[in-house]
Amino acid sequence: MAQSLVVSGLVAKHRELAGLIEHHRKEIERLDADLAHLCAALKLFAPGLDMRTLRPKEHRRRNDYFRPKERPRFILDTLRQAREPMSARSLAQFAVGSMGLEGGEKTVEAIQKSLQSALKTLKERGAVVEGPRIGLSRSWTLA
């Protein structure tokens, strides 16, 4: 009985992953055809252009949690109100609570990554500085 449940679960997962692979293969074929059409159009308008010099643009996932310029504002406002230095993790957990989001681990991690990049930018601008370490994590305070 237990083995058949395990096997049926593994078969279902295999089918799901195989379906995803097939879906993404078709998407890659469609994108490849679109790229071939763009290359042909570019050759018409710029025959001397070497296609090998065109580097692919890095695909970045859009941040769905903060509007533009809201991350630095959120960080600075939160650090102003904090009584002690905060880590990016604690900032993310605070953001989840203040935004009323479901506080799942993946949500907290996604927001933490987003806030870490904003903290790096704020550090380069001199708005925040690294505080004492909290365990293995950096903490942040206002400059």
Secondary structure as the mmCIF struct_conf table of DSSP 4:
data_model
#
loop_
_struct_conf.conf_type_id
_struct_conf.id
_struct_conf.beg_label_comp_id
_struct_conf.beg_label_asym_id
_struct_conf.beg_label_seq_id
_struct_conf.end_label_comp_id
_struct_conf.end_label_asym_id
_struct_conf.end_label_seq_id
HELX_RH_AL_P HELX_RH_AL_P1 ALA A 2 PHE A 45
TURN_TY1_P TURN_TY1_P1 PRO A 47 GLY A 48
HELX_RH_3T_P HELX_RH_3T_P1 MET A 51 THR A 53
HELX_LH_PP_P HELX_LH_PP_P1 ARG A 55 HIS A 59
BEND BEND1 ASP A 64 PHE A 66
TURN_TY1_P TURN_TY1_P2 PRO A 68 LYS A 69
HELX_RH_AL_P HELX_RH_AL_P2 GLU A 70 GLN A 81
BEND BEND2 ARG A 83 GLU A 84
STRN STRN1 MET A 86 SER A 87
HELX_RH_AL_P HELX_RH_AL_P3 ALA A 88 MET A 99
TURN_TY1_P TURN_TY1_P3 GLY A 100 GLY A 100
HELX_RH_AL_P HELX_RH_AL_P4 GLU A 105 ARG A 125
TURN_TY1_P TURN_TY1_P4 GLY A 126 GLY A 126
BEND BEND3 ALA A 127 ALA A 127
STRN STRN2 VAL A 128 GLU A 130
STRN STRN3 ILE A 134 ILE A 134
TURN_TY1_P TURN_TY1_P5 GLY A 135 LEU A 136
STRN STRN4 SER A 137 SER A 137
STRN STRN5 SER A 139 LEU A 142
#
